[in-house]
Amino acid sequence: MPAKKKLPVKKTKASAPKKTASKPKGKSEINNKTGSWRESFHWGVANKPLDHSNETHVDFFSKALNAGHGELDSGDSAVQLKVKSKLSARHLGDLRKICGDENISVGDFERVKHSYGKYYEELVEQRTGKIEHIVDAVAYPADEDQILKILQYCQKNRIAVTPYGAGSSVTKALRTPRGGLSLDLSRHFHRILSFSKQNSSVTCEAGVLGPALEEFLNRQGFTCGHFPQSFEFSTVGGWAAARGAGQASTGYGRMEEMVLGMTVITPKGKLEFVEIPASAVGPDLKRLFIGSEGTLGVITRITMRVSRYNPKNTRYLSFLFKDFESSVAAMRNIMQAQIGKPHVFRISDGEETDVAFKMKNKDKGLTGKILKALGYAAGERCLMYATVEGNRDYTAFVASQMKKIARKSGGLPTGSYPVKKWLEQRYSSAYVRDPLMDAGVRIDTLETAVRWDNLMRVWENTRAYIKSFENTFCLVHISHVYETGANLYFVFASRMTDSAAKKELSEFAKLHRGIVETIIESGGTLSHHHGIGRLTSPYLEKAMGKEAFTLLKDIKKSIDVAGILNPGALNL
Ligand SMILES: Cc1cc2nc3c(=O)[nH]c(=O)nc-3n(C[C@H](O)[C@H](O)[C@H](O)COP(=O)(O)OP(=O)(O)OC[C@H]3O[C@@H](n4cnc5c(N)ncnc54)[C@H](O)[C@@H]3O)c2cc1C
């Protein structure tokens, strides 16, 4: 991570967007020249001590699953590759001429780091050093002109190019079978370029990481409103390229709704989509690039809608419901009541609520007895929690209306503590996966979106499939809510096989495939916010429809004639 620095921006009342060029930061940790396998696959800051909550998680799951210890290598040895870069000396020399020697790397560690995201299989592969697909070099272009030259050079020489933000993809979007060049924007594209209070918008380069953007905006009295769980280690360009949704998307909207303007470099040239609040000038072509996952161009700049930041007005609410169905009914009623909207809005299903209660010992003593007596039985009861943000009168109104509706469906108000606790841990919880894997626990997630009329069916069928595997946890939550439906997010955890990584990977792949197919057969979408990458790409044509997919392929061919941009992602 680049060191956090204050950006040299003064508050002004300027009516025109203010130029706010910030100083380039040092090389980020993710671009280190050497490092261990662990430094490549781990989440966030290497060797950060676990907080108490994560320690409790590791202890709880490894005991409950009777997991062994250290079935996979801890990955502490230095990365050393047997496979050398396949790019010829001539190609490397030409690329160095474009970007400068210091901005092209063929170092083993950097190549590994840029060839993987954070999908379970990718973590296992790195722990075992069984590398199948690897980029041949990493380029850190310094400006848009260099990116255009690289794309045109690679087009001419049929070298694959995969744009790279911070590598937090969970869909194998960076697993490029053709090798080639990883094009990393984190080193030189991390400036916040302008901010307009009047227009409520900010323009930044695509490699800006979440905290740098949010800290800058908070100082102006604004917030970006986009907080994926990967917020600390993902980029604005990656948010748009993967068409993501942050944890407060119910109130602030999805990334595609936030992007007002954008610059994209394609092998054919530079596309400028200027900032405009709304437009009817033909189809909105910038949307083509939101969700394109590096297959159509390199996003270099984004102008985002931002919102006023008034944390002191935020209302924190939580309720306990007797079962999932009644909590979902209350959630739907809240979203459709035209009372305004919460920002974070979540329900943990019975199993997820149960695990949370067990880990916090909430089931013991008087609380447990009272809840049981009131009919909030363990395993069935579900926790709903929410924040409402904005103007003080607005948040007070929405919160009071939400309480009324929740109570009508049997919601028992449980105060602000659960949601405040969750907010406290929402980024640090991403650190729990590596130590869980160290302890022999297999853990991954899949997510979808559904209409209200189909939500219970998708939840029941997918849960039933996951639970058909012996001794497997299936924790489900809803975390992005619309008037017309919501997402479903499945976390599944079981004991790793004792045997070699190969068997672990094949067993995991079987489980994973079955979950995806159950979601599709039950009517859920292939992804609500993680994107497609290479993970669910074989299902994409069916999901989009043959004609629509053919159109997408035609668009790809016309922009990327030689098929060099992230080949294979989105099945393109
Ligand atoms: C612990 C964890 C939690 C997560 N939580 C969320 C969540 O709450 N919400 C959510 O939406 N996602 C979430 N994700 C998924 C992931 O963080 C997002 O997809 C994120 O937007 C990826 O950003 P990145 O900068 O890391 O991109 P990368 O992983 O580097 O790249 C992702 C894809 O985008 C392309 N790409 C990246 N930058 C550019 C660019 N400038 N131009 C063109 N293409 C580009 C890449 O080629 C690749 O196909 C989570 C992931 C993890 C590991």
The ligand as an SDF file (V2000), in Angstrom:
LIG
                    3D

 53 58  0  0  0  0  0  0  0  0999 V2000
  -12.1660   -9.6860    0.3170 C   0  0  0  0  0  0  0  0  0  0  0  0
  -12.8530   -9.1750   -0.9240 C   0  0  0  0  0  0  0  0  0  0  0  0
  -14.0380   -8.4920   -0.8020 C   0  0  0  0  0  0  0  0  0  0  0  0
  -14.6780   -7.9850   -1.9400 C   0  0  0  0  0  0  0  0  0  0  0  0
  -15.8300   -7.2700   -1.7820 N   0  0  0  0  0  0  0  0  0  0  0  0
  -16.4230   -6.7070   -2.8500 C   0  0  0  0  0  0  0  0  0  0  0  0
  -17.5990   -5.9080   -2.6890 C   0  0  0  0  0  0  0  0  0  0  0  0
  -18.0880   -5.7150   -1.5700 O   0  0  0  0  0  0  0  0  0  0  0  0
  -18.1340   -5.3510   -3.7920 N   0  0  0  0  0  0  0  0  0  0  0  0
  -17.5950   -5.5250   -5.0270 C   0  0  0  0  0  0  0  0  0  0  0  0
  -18.1120   -4.9720   -5.9830 O   0  0  0  0  0  0  0  0  0  0  0  0
  -16.5090   -6.3170   -5.2150 N   0  0  0  0  0  0  0  0  0  0  0  0
  -15.9040   -6.8920   -4.1650 C   0  0  0  0  0  0  0  0  0  0  0  0
  -14.7840   -7.6750   -4.3390 N   0  0  0  0  0  0  0  0  0  0  0  0
  -14.2660   -7.9340   -5.6900 C   0  0  0  0  0  0  0  0  0  0  0  0
  -13.1820   -6.9320   -6.1580 C   0  0  0  0  0  0  0  0  0  0  0  0
  -12.6040   -6.2650   -5.0690 O   0  0  0  0  0  0  0  0  0  0  0  0
  -13.7910   -5.9330   -7.1080 C   0  0  0  0  0  0  0  0  0  0  0  0
  -14.1350   -6.5670   -8.3150 O   0  0  0  0  0  0  0  0  0  0  0  0
  -12.8950   -4.7260   -7.4260 C   0  0  0  0  0  0  0  0  0  0  0  0
  -13.6700   -3.7840   -8.0850 O   0  0  0  0  0  0  0  0  0  0  0  0
  -11.6690   -5.0560   -8.2510 C   0  0  0  0  0  0  0  0  0  0  0  0
  -10.8250   -3.9090   -8.2510 O   0  0  0  0  0  0  0  0  0  0  0  0
   -9.2470   -4.0430   -8.4600 P   0  0  0  0  0  0  0  0  0  0  0  0
   -8.7230   -2.6640   -8.5660 O   0  0  0  0  0  0  0  0  0  0  0  0
   -8.6520   -4.8990   -7.4250 O   0  0  0  0  0  0  0  0  0  0  0  0
   -9.1970   -4.7320   -9.8860 O   0  0  0  0  0  0  0  0  0  0  0  0
   -8.3710   -6.0150  -10.3630 P   0  0  0  0  0  0  0  0  0  0  0  0
   -8.6860   -7.1660   -9.4980 O   0  0  0  0  0  0  0  0  0  0  0  0
   -6.9590   -5.6620  -10.5590 O   0  0  0  0  0  0  0  0  0  0  0  0
   -9.0540   -6.2490  -11.7930 O   0  0  0  0  0  0  0  0  0  0  0  0
  -10.3770   -6.7050  -11.9030 C   0  0  0  0  0  0  0  0  0  0  0  0
  -10.7940   -6.6960  -13.3790 C   0  0  0  0  0  0  0  0  0  0  0  0
  -10.8820   -5.3640  -13.8540 O   0  0  0  0  0  0  0  0  0  0  0  0
   -9.9430   -5.1210  -14.9030 C   0  0  0  0  0  0  0  0  0  0  0  0
   -9.3860   -3.7930  -14.6450 N   0  0  0  0  0  0  0  0  0  0  0  0
   -8.8170   -3.3260  -13.5030 C   0  0  0  0  0  0  0  0  0  0  0  0
   -8.4720   -2.0420  -13.6590 N   0  0  0  0  0  0  0  0  0  0  0  0
   -8.8210   -1.6810  -14.9060 C   0  0  0  0  0  0  0  0  0  0  0  0
   -8.7100   -0.4860  -15.6670 C   0  0  0  0  0  0  0  0  0  0  0  0
   -8.1860    0.6210  -15.1590 N   0  0  0  0  0  0  0  0  0  0  0  0
   -9.1720   -0.4830  -16.9360 N   0  0  0  0  0  0  0  0  0  0  0  0
   -9.7380   -1.5890  -17.4800 C   0  0  0  0  0  0  0  0  0  0  0  0
   -9.8540   -2.7420  -16.8200 N   0  0  0  0  0  0  0  0  0  0  0  0
   -9.4050   -2.7940  -15.5390 C   0  0  0  0  0  0  0  0  0  0  0  0
   -8.9250   -6.2490  -14.8200 C   0  0  0  0  0  0  0  0  0  0  0  0
   -8.3670   -6.5370  -16.0900 O   0  0  0  0  0  0  0  0  0  0  0  0
   -9.7790   -7.3820  -14.2970 C   0  0  0  0  0  0  0  0  0  0  0  0
  -10.4800   -7.9620  -15.3690 O   0  0  0  0  0  0  0  0  0  0  0  0
  -14.1260   -8.2100   -3.2260 C   0  0  0  0  0  0  0  0  0  0  0  0
  -12.9250   -8.9190   -3.3340 C   0  0  0  0  0  0  0  0  0  0  0  0
  -12.2780   -9.3910   -2.2020 C   0  0  0  0  0  0  0  0  0  0  0  0
  -10.9990  -10.1320   -2.3520 C   0  0  0  0  0  0  0  0  0  0  0  0
  1  2  1  0
  2  3  1  0
  2 52  2  0
  3  4  2  0
  4  5  1  0
  4 50  1  0
  5  6  2  0
  6  7  1  0
  6 13  1  0
  7  8  2  0
  7  9  1  0
  9 10  1  0
 10 11  2  0
 10 12  1  0
 12 13  2  0
 13 14  1  0
 14 15  1  0
 14 50  1  0
 15 16  1  0
 16 17  1  0
 16 18  1  0
 18 19  1  0
 18 20  1  0
 20 21  1  0
 20 22  1  0
 22 23  1  0
 23 24  1  0
 24 25  2  0
 24 26  1  0
 24 27  1  0
 27 28  1  0
 28 29  2  0
 28 30  1  0
 28 31  1  0
 31 32  1  0
 32 33  1  0
 33 34  1  0
 33 48  1  0
 34 35  1  0
 35 36  1  0
 35 46  1  0
 36 37  1  0
 36 45  1  0
 37 38  2  0
 38 39  1  0
 39 40  1  0
 39 45  2  0
 40 41  1  0
 40 42  2  0
 42 43  1  0
 43 44  2  0
 44 45  1  0
 46 47  1  0
 46 48  1  0
 48 49  1  0
 50 51  2  0
 51 52  1  0
 52 53  1  0
M  END
$$$$
